[in-house]
Amino acid sequence: MSGFGTTLAPLILPAAAILKQRLPELRTTLAELDPPTSFELPQLGRTDAVIAVESPLAPAADARFDKRPLMTEVFDVTVPEDHPLAQAPSLTLRDLADETWVFATVGMCQEIPLAACTAAGFTPHATHVIGDWNATFAAVRQDLGICLMLRLARRSSEPGVTMRRFDDAPWRGVFAAIRPGSGDVPHIEPVLEALGEGAPAAESELDRAPRG
């Protein structure tokens, strides 16, 4: 299996543990790689399942692989813990229109939040563009801006920040990509089953952010 960094702890490693217990004779290997590089590996015979994501703005469609949906990952608003809206009884994206924002550098983590803000009727005032989640948390903690943070990037306890759910939150889909027609191959089918079993638990665990 291969996948991007934030999928390892909540999704891929639990699936590997299931496989080790259930099928100890099956040798499982993991590689941390981001799309689109990871999509090249199945064609080269270097991996059997790639964990990837798609945006509702641009669903993944590639003849090189079959797609098996695993879970939906939601963006949460991340604010300093003493922010006036951190404990607000209700929260919408429009409530954040006048805030200073931190955005990711490229890709879906930038495109989806920007599109969500536009759909909510405002253009966000972005003063920082950061490509590392640790640095993004640090920027929010130091009150340099707020951001929309993916739940897979969330730590179990991140001091100094509050992650808030809200009803109009944007999302992206997490899926497994495999070679066309390989889903029933004896050593690939149990991998997909383990990922499918682990995904609801991961989604439930990630769903514990306070609701706005």
Phi and psi in degrees as GROMACS dihedral restraints (atoms count N, CA, C in turn):
[ dihedral_restraints ]
;  ai    aj    ak    al  type     phi  dphi    fc
    3     4     5     6     1  -138.3    20    10
    4     5     6     7     1   151.6    20    10
    6     7     8     9     1  -166.4    20    10
    7     8     9    10     1   169.0    20    10
    9    10    11    12     1   -82.2    20    10
   10    11    12    13     1   163.2    20    10
   12    13    14    15     1   -52.7    20    10
   13    14    15    16     1   -45.1    20    10
   15    16    17    18     1   -74.2    20    10
   16    17    18    19     1    -9.4    20    10
   18    19    20    21     1   -88.3    20    10
   19    20    21    22     1   -12.6    20    10
   21    22    23    24     1   -64.4    20    10
   22    23    24    25     1   -59.8    20    10
   24    25    26    27     1   -65.3    20    10
   25    26    27    28     1   -46.5    20    10
   27    28    29    30     1   -82.7    20    10
   28    29    30    31     1   -19.1    20    10
   30    31    32    33     1  -128.1    20    10
   31    32    33    34     1   -55.7    20    10
   33    34    35    36     1   -74.3    20    10
   34    35    36    37     1   -46.1    20    10
   36    37    38    39     1   -64.1    20    10
   37    38    39    40     1   -41.6    20    10
   39    40    41    42     1   -60.3    20    10
   40    41    42    43     1   -37.1    20    10
   42    43    44    45     1   -64.9    20    10
   43    44    45    46     1   -40.2    20    10
   45    46    47    48     1   -63.5    20    10
   46    47    48    49     1   -37.1    20    10
   48    49    50    51     1   -66.6    20    10
   49    50    51    52     1   -39.8    20    10
   51    52    53    54     1   -60.2    20    10
   52    53    54    55     1   -44.8    20    10
   54    55    56    57     1   -66.0    20    10
   55    56    57    58     1   -38.9    20    10
   57    58    59    60     1   -63.0    20    10
   58    59    60    61     1   -39.1    20    10
   60    61    62    63     1   -75.4    20    10
   61    62    63    64     1   -40.3    20    10
   63    64    65    66     1   -84.2    20    10
   64    65    66    67     1   -38.0    20    10
   66    67    68    69     1  -133.6    20    10
   67    68    69    70     1    73.3    20    10
   69    70    71    72     1   -61.6    20    10
   70    71    72    73     1   -20.6    20    10
   72    73    74    75     1   -79.1    20    10
   73    74    75    76     1   -12.9    20    10
   75    76    77    78     1   -85.4    20    10
   76    77    78    79     1   119.4    20    10
   78    79    80    81     1   -83.5    20    10
   79    80    81    82     1   118.3    20    10
   81    82    83    84     1  -107.8    20    10
   82    83    84    85     1   129.6    20    10
   84    85    86    87     1  -123.0    20    10
   85    86    87    88     1   148.6    20    10
   87    88    89    90     1  -123.7    20    10
   88    89    90    91     1   145.5    20    10
   90    91    92    93     1  -139.2    20    10
   91    92    93    94     1   131.3    20    10
   93    94    95    96     1   -91.8    20    10
   94    95    96    97     1   110.1    20    10
   96    97    98    99     1  -146.3    20    10
   97    98    99   100     1   147.6    20    10
   99   100   101   102     1   -96.7    20    10
  100   101   102   103     1   147.3    20    10
  102   103   104   105     1   -64.2    20    10
  103   104   105   106     1   152.0    20    10
  105   106   107   108     1   -86.5    20    10
  106   107   108   109     1    -5.1    20    10
  108   109   110   111     1   -57.5    20    10
  109   110   111   112     1   -41.2    20    10
  111   112   113   114     1   -64.1    20    10
  112   113   114   115     1   -26.5    20    10
  114   115   116   117     1   -68.1    20    10
  115   116   117   118     1   -17.0    20    10
  117   118   119   120     1   -78.5    20    10
  118   119   120   121     1   -22.5    20    10
  120   121   122   123     1   -66.0    20    10
  121   122   123   124     1   -43.3    20    10
  123   124   125   126     1   -59.4    20    10
  124   125   126   127     1   -37.9    20    10
  126   127   128   129     1   -67.2    20    10
  127   128   129   130     1   -25.6    20    10
  129   130   131   132     1   -91.3    20    10
  130   131   132   133     1    -0.8    20    10
  132   133   134   135     1    74.0    20    10
  133   134   135   136     1    20.6    20    10
  135   136   137   138     1   -99.8    20    10
  136   137   138   139     1    -8.6    20    10
  138   139   140   141     1  -157.8    20    10
  139   140   141   142     1   158.2    20    10
  141   142   143   144     1  -106.1    20    10
  142   143   144   145     1   -22.5    20    10
  144   145   146   147     1  -142.4    20    10
  145   146   147   148     1   129.4    20    10
  147   148   149   150     1  -112.9    20    10
  148   149   150   151     1   126.5    20    10
  150   151   152   153     1   -90.8    20    10
  151   152   153   154     1   123.2    20    10
  153   154   155   156     1  -141.5    20    10
  154   155   156   157     1  -179.9    20    10
  156   157   158   159     1  -133.1    20    10
  157   158   159   160     1   157.6    20    10
  159   160   161   162     1  -137.6    20    10
  160   161   162   163     1   151.3    20    10
  162   163   164   165     1  -100.2    20    10
  163   164   165   166     1   145.9    20    10
  165   166   167   168     1   -61.5    20    10
  166   167   168   169     1   -19.4    20    10
  168   169   170   171     1   -76.6    20    10
  169   170   171   172     1   -25.9    20    10
  171   172   173   174     1  -149.0    20    10
  172   173   174   175     1    78.8    20    10
  174   175   176   177     1   -58.1    20    10
  175   176   177   178     1   141.8    20    10
  177   178   179   180     1   -71.2    20    10
  178   179   180   181     1   129.5    20    10
  180   181   182   183     1  -146.7    20    10
  181   182   183   184     1   110.9    20    10
  183   184   185   186     1  -148.6    20    10
  184   185   186   187     1   124.3    20    10
  186   187   188   189     1   -65.8    20    10
  187   188   189   190     1   -12.5    20    10
  189   190   191   192     1   -75.0    20    10
  190   191   192   193     1   -14.8    20    10
  192   193   194   195     1  -147.3    20    10
  193   194   195   196     1   156.9    20    10
  195   196   197   198     1   -93.5    20    10
  196   197   198   199     1   146.5    20    10
  198   199   200   201     1  -110.7    20    10
  199   200   201   202     1   129.2    20    10
  201   202   203   204     1  -118.3    20    10
  202   203   204   205     1   104.9    20    10
  204   205   206   207     1   -60.3    20    10
  205   206   207   208     1   141.0    20    10
  207   208   209   210     1  -117.1    20    10
  208   209   210   211     1   -49.0    20    10
  210   211   212   213     1  -162.8    20    10
  211   212   213   214     1   164.6    20    10
  213   214   215   216     1  -107.5    20    10
  214   215   216   217     1   128.6    20    10
  216   217   218   219     1  -109.9    20    10
  217   218   219   220     1   126.6    20    10
  219   220   221   222     1  -101.9    20    10
  220   221   222   223     1   149.8    20    10
  222   223   224   225     1   -89.3    20    10
  223   224   225   226     1   137.2    20    10
  225   226   227   228     1  -113.3    20    10
  226   227   228   229     1   150.4    20    10
  228   229   230   231     1   -74.7    20    10
  229   230   231   232     1   128.8    20    10
  231   232   233   234     1  -115.0    20    10
  232   233   234   235     1   121.1    20    10
  234   235   236   237     1  -132.0    20    10
  235   236   237   238     1   160.8    20    10
  237   238   239   240     1   -59.1    20    10
  238   239   240   241     1   149.1    20    10
  240   241   242   243     1   -63.8    20    10
  241   242   243   244     1   -22.5    20    10
  243   244   245   246     1   -99.7    20    10
  244   245   246   247     1    13.9    20    10
  246   247   248   249     1   -65.9    20    10
  247   248   249   250     1   142.5    20    10
  249   250   251   252     1   -55.7    20    10
  250   251   252   253     1   -27.9    20    10
  252   253   254   255     1   -94.7    20    10
  253   254   255   256     1     0.2    20    10
  255   256   257   258     1   -60.8    20    10
  256   257   258   259     1   -34.5    20    10
  258   259   260   261     1  -118.4    20    10
  259   260   261   262     1    21.3    20    10
  261   262   263   264     1   -62.4    20    10
  262   263   264   265     1   141.5    20    10
  264   265   266   267     1   -64.4    20    10
  265   266   267   268     1   -26.2    20    10
  267   268   269   270     1  -144.5    20    10
  268   269   270   271     1   156.0    20    10
  270   271   272   273     1  -153.7    20    10
  271   272   273   274     1   133.0    20    10
  273   274   275   276     1  -126.4    20    10
  274   275   276   277     1   163.9    20    10
  276   277   278   279     1   -62.6    20    10
  277   278   279   280     1   -34.3    20    10
  279   280   281   282     1   -62.6    20    10
  280   281   282   283     1   -26.8    20    10
  282   283   284   285     1   -64.5    20    10
  283   284   285   286     1   -16.6    20    10
  285   286   287   288     1  -104.1    20    10
  286   287   288   289     1    12.3    20    10
  288   289   290   291     1   -61.4    20    10
  289   290   291   292     1   -30.5    20    10
  291   292   293   294     1   -94.2    20    10
  292   293   294   295     1     5.3    20    10
  294   295   296   297     1   -80.6    20    10
  295   296   297   298     1   162.2    20    10
  297   298   299   300     1   -89.4    20    10
  298   299   300   301     1   137.3    20    10
  300   301   302   303     1  -116.9    20    10
  301   302   303   304     1   151.8    20    10
  303   304   305   306     1  -114.0    20    10
  304   305   306   307     1   128.6    20    10
  306   307   308   309     1  -121.2    20    10
  307   308   309   310     1   156.7    20    10
  309   310   311   312     1   -68.8    20    10
  310   311   312   313     1   164.6    20    10
  312   313   314   315     1   -74.7    20    10
  313   314   315   316     1   -46.4    20    10
  315   316   317   318     1  -147.3    20    10
  316   317   318   319     1   174.3    20    10
  318   319   320   321     1    77.0    20    10
  319   320   321   322     1  -165.8    20    10
  321   322   323   324     1   -59.5    20    10
  322   323   324   325     1   -34.3    20    10
  324   325   326   327     1   -66.1    20    10
  325   326   327   328     1   -17.2    20    10
  327   328   329   330     1   -99.0    20    10
  328   329   330   331     1   -44.8    20    10
  330   331   332   333     1   -66.1    20    10
  331   332   333   334     1   -43.6    20    10
  333   334   335   336     1   -66.9    20    10
  334   335   336   337     1   -47.9    20    10
  336   337   338   339     1   -60.9    20    10
  337   338   339   340     1   -40.1    20    10
  339   340   341   342     1   -61.8    20    10
  340   341   342   343     1   -43.9    20    10
  342   343   344   345     1   -64.4    20    10
  343   344   345   346     1   -37.3    20    10
  345   346   347   348     1   -65.4    20    10
  346   347   348   349     1   -41.9    20    10
  348   349   350   351     1   -63.7    20    10
  349   350   351   352     1   -42.3    20    10
  351   352   353   354     1   -61.2    20    10
  352   353   354   355     1   -43.4    20    10
  354   355   356   357     1   -64.5    20    10
  355   356   357   358     1   -28.6    20    10
  357   358   359   360     1   -80.9    20    10
  358   359   360   361     1    -4.8    20    10
  360   361   362   363     1    99.4    20    10
  361   362   363   364     1    19.3    20    10
  363   364   365   366     1  -148.7    20    10
  364   365   366   367     1   158.5    20    10
  366   367   368   369     1  -103.0    20    10
  367   368   369   370     1   117.7    20    10
  369   370   371   372     1   -68.0    20    10
  370   371   372   373     1   144.8    20    10
  372   373   374   375     1   -88.7    20    10
  373   374   375   376     1    96.5    20    10
  375   376   377   378     1   -97.6    20    10
  376   377   378   379     1   119.6    20    10
  378   379   380   381     1  -107.0    20    10
  379   380   381   382     1   -15.8    20    10
  381   382   383   384     1  -134.3    20    10
  382   383   384   385     1   137.5    20    10
  384   385   386   387     1  -124.1    20    10
  385   386   387   388     1   114.5    20    10
  387   388   389   390     1  -131.4    20    10
  388   389   390   391     1   135.1    20    10
  390   391   392   393     1  -100.0    20    10
  391   392   393   394     1     4.8    20    10
  393   394   395   396     1  -122.1    20    10
  394   395   396   397     1   129.4    20    10
  396   397   398   399     1   -66.0    20    10
  397   398   399   400     1   -36.8    20    10
  399   400   401   402     1   -60.7    20    10
  400   401   402   403     1   -43.7    20    10
  402   403   404   405     1   -67.7    20    10
  403   404   405   406     1   -34.1    20    10
  405   406   407   408     1   -64.8    20    10
  406   407   408   409     1   -45.5    20    10
  408   409   410   411     1   -57.5    20    10
  409   410   411   412     1   -42.0    20    10
  411   412   413   414     1   -63.9    20    10
  412   413   414   415     1   -40.2    20    10
  414   415   416   417     1   -63.7    20    10
  415   416   417   418     1   -42.7    20    10
  417   418   419   420     1   -66.4    20    10
  418   419   420   421     1   -43.5    20    10
  420   421   422   423     1   -58.2    20    10
  421   422   423   424     1   -36.5    20    10
  423   424   425   426     1   -90.1    20    10
  424   425   426   427     1    14.6    20    10
  426   427   428   429     1    61.9    20    10
  427   428   429   430     1    36.4    20    10
  429   430   431   432     1   -91.4    20    10
  430   431   432   433     1    -6.7    20    10
  432   433   434   435     1   161.4    20    10
  433   434   435   436     1   170.6    20    10
  435   436   437   438     1  -111.9    20    10
  436   437   438   439     1   169.5    20    10
  438   439   440   441     1  -152.6    20    10
  439   440   441   442     1   166.7    20    10
  441   442   443   444     1   -98.0    20    10
  442   443   444   445     1   116.5    20    10
  444   445   446   447     1  -110.2    20    10
  445   446   447   448     1   133.0    20    10
  447   448   449   450     1   -67.1    20    10
  448   449   450   451     1   141.7    20    10
  450   451   452   453     1   -65.8    20    10
  451   452   453   454     1   -30.3    20    10
  453   454   455   456     1   -66.8    20    10
  454   455   456   457     1   -20.8    20    10
  456   457   458   459     1   -87.4    20    10
  457   458   459   460     1    -7.0    20    10
  459   460   461   462     1   -73.4    20    10
  460   461   462   463     1   139.2    20    10
  462   463   464   465     1   -88.9    20    10
  463   464   465   466     1   157.8    20    10
  465   466   467   468     1   -62.9    20    10
  466   467   468   469     1   -32.0    20    10
  468   469   470   471     1  -146.8    20    10
  469   470   471   472     1   112.4    20    10
  471   472   473   474     1  -117.1    20    10
  472   473   474   475     1   101.1    20    10
  474   475   476   477     1   -63.7    20    10
  475   476   477   478     1   141.7    20    10
  477   478   479   480     1    88.0    20    10
  478   479   480   481     1    -4.9    20    10
  480   481   482   483     1  -131.6    20    10
  481   482   483   484     1   157.7    20    10
  483   484   485   486     1  -127.0    20    10
  484   485   486   487     1   130.4    20    10
  486   487   488   489     1  -103.9    20    10
  487   488   489   490     1   124.3    20    10
  489   490   491   492     1  -115.4    20    10
  490   491   492   493     1   135.8    20    10
  492   493   494   495     1   -81.9    20    10
  493   494   495   496     1   155.0    20    10
  495   496   497   498     1  -153.2    20    10
  496   497   498   499     1   152.8    20    10
  498   499   500   501     1   -68.1    20    10
  499   500   501   502     1   -30.6    20    10
  501   502   503   504     1   -98.2    20    10
  502   503   504   505     1    31.6    20    10
  504   505   506   507     1   -67.5    20    10
  505   506   507   508     1   137.8    20    10
  507   508   509   510     1   -73.4    20    10
  508   509   510   511     1   168.2    20    10
  510   511   512   513     1  -151.6    20    10
  511   512   513   514     1   170.0    20    10
  513   514   515   516     1  -141.9    20    10
  514   515   516   517     1   156.2    20    10
  516   517   518   519     1   -97.4    20    10
  517   518   519   520     1   137.7    20    10
  519   520   521   522     1  -104.6    20    10
  520   521   522   523     1   131.2    20    10
  522   523   524   525     1  -142.2    20    10
  523   524   525   526     1   163.3    20    10
  525   526   527   528     1  -102.2    20    10
  526   527   528   529     1   130.9    20    10
  528   529   530   531     1  -106.6    20    10
  529   530   531   532     1   128.8    20    10
  531   532   533   534     1  -130.8    20    10
  532   533   534   535     1   163.7    20    10
  534   535   536   537     1   -61.9    20    10
  535   536   537   538     1   142.8    20    10
  537   538   539   540     1   -53.6    20    10
  538   539   540   541     1   129.4    20    10
  540   541   542   543     1    78.7    20    10
  541   542   543   544     1     6.1    20    10
  543   544   545   546     1   -94.9    20    10
  544   545   546   547     1     2.4    20    10
  546   547   548   549     1   -62.9    20    10
  547   548   549   550     1   -24.5    20    10
  549   550   551   552     1   -98.6    20    10
  550   551   552   553     1     2.5    20    10
  552   553   554   555     1   -62.9    20    10
  553   554   555   556     1   133.9    20    10
  555   556   557   558     1   -52.7    20    10
  556   557   558   559     1   -35.7    20    10
  558   559   560   561     1   -91.9    20    10
  559   560   561   562     1    -7.4    20    10
  561   562   563   564     1   -99.2    20    10
  562   563   564   565     1   -37.2    20    10
  564   565   566   567     1   -55.5    20    10
  565   566   567   568     1   -45.7    20    10
  567   568   569   570     1   -66.5    20    10
  568   569   570   571     1   -27.0    20    10
  570   571   572   573     1   -65.4    20    10
  571   572   573   574     1   -45.3    20    10
  573   574   575   576     1   -64.4    20    10
  574   575   576   577     1   -37.7    20    10
  576   577   578   579     1   -64.3    20    10
  577   578   579   580     1   -42.6    20    10
  579   580   581   582     1   -65.4    20    10
  580   581   582   583     1   -41.4    20    10
  582   583   584   585     1   -64.0    20    10
  583   584   585   586     1   -40.9    20    10
  585   586   587   588     1   -65.2    20    10
  586   587   588   589     1   -33.8    20    10
  588   589   590   591     1   -72.5    20    10
  589   590   591   592     1   -38.4    20    10
  591   592   593   594     1   -77.5    20    10
  592   593   594   595     1   -26.0    20    10
  594   595   596   597     1   -61.2    20    10
  595   596   597   598     1   -46.0    20    10
  597   598   599   600     1   -61.1    20    10
  598   599   600   601     1   -37.4    20    10
  600   601   602   603     1   -65.8    20    10
  601   602   603   604     1   -41.2    20    10
  603   604   605   606     1   -64.3    20    10
  604   605   606   607     1   -42.4    20    10
  606   607   608   609     1   -64.6    20    10
  607   608   609   610     1   -39.5    20    10
  609   610   611   612     1   -66.0    20    10
  610   611   612   613     1   -42.0    20    10
  612   613   614   615     1   -63.6    20    10
  613   614   615   616     1   -40.2    20    10
  615   616   617   618     1   -74.5    20    10
  616   617   618   619     1   -12.5    20    10
  618   619   620   621     1   -87.5    20    10
  619   620   621   622     1    15.3    20    10
  621   622   623   624     1   -95.4    20    10
  622   623   624   625     1     4.9    20    10
  624   625   626   627     1   -65.3    20    10
  625   626   627   628     1   146.3    20    10
  627   628   629   630     1   -57.0    20    10
  628   629   630   631     1   140.6    20    10
  630   631   632   633     1   -88.7    20    10
  631   632   633   634     1   134.4    20    10
